Each structure stands twice: as structure tokens, then as C-alpha cells.
């Protein structure tokens, strides 16, 4: 954490300040953004708890990939949008795809078009 500081002294100082750190045995970390995913392979993940607030520090090889919105859309989602808006199946699918699988956003987009 601080260059040149003895790791043992660092742990003691952190403990006095109420900071607890532990290493997690992660094999992959995926951060889902609206339109893509950040995939971190071979990660070193540290979990830090400071006065009840948990934070994570991740170090590794970062790769970007497009997010597959069709994976987020289920038949139940389509049915819900259709029931809530009176839209056809095709309209519901399109709205969900444009909303990246977000039900509320898809319903509102159809209602705004009709209203």
C-alpha cells in the first residue's frame, strides 16, 4: 500500500485505525456497464472494511467485451411488457432490447410513444 513500509507495521497501523483487509480467491471479475463488460482475468482482489464501509481493490488483466442484451431478455420480461402496455411481442422485444433489458425503461418507452 505504502512503498517501503514494513507489511507487518502496515497491518498493525490499519488495525489501530479500524481498517480490516482480506484477500479474496477470485478467478475472474466482471463489471457490467450499460453497453459493455469489463472482464478482469487473473485478478488479485482485496476487500477493505473501514468503519463498516466495504470497498474492493482489483488488480489484473482488463479486457472489454460487448454486452449481449439479448441474454438479459427473458420470455417473462417480454410477457410483462406486453401485459403492461398492450404492445405486440415484437414491440416488447424491441423496447427491451433498446432498454438493455430494463423492464421499467422498456414499458415507459412504449407508453411515451402511445401517449
Secondary structure, DSSP 8 states (H G I E B T S, - for coil): --TT--HHHHHHHHHHTTEEEEEE--SEEEEE-SSEEEEEEEEEEEEEEETTEEEEEEEEEEEEEE--GGGG--HHHHHHHHHHH---HHHHHHHHHHTTT-HHHHHHHHHHHH-
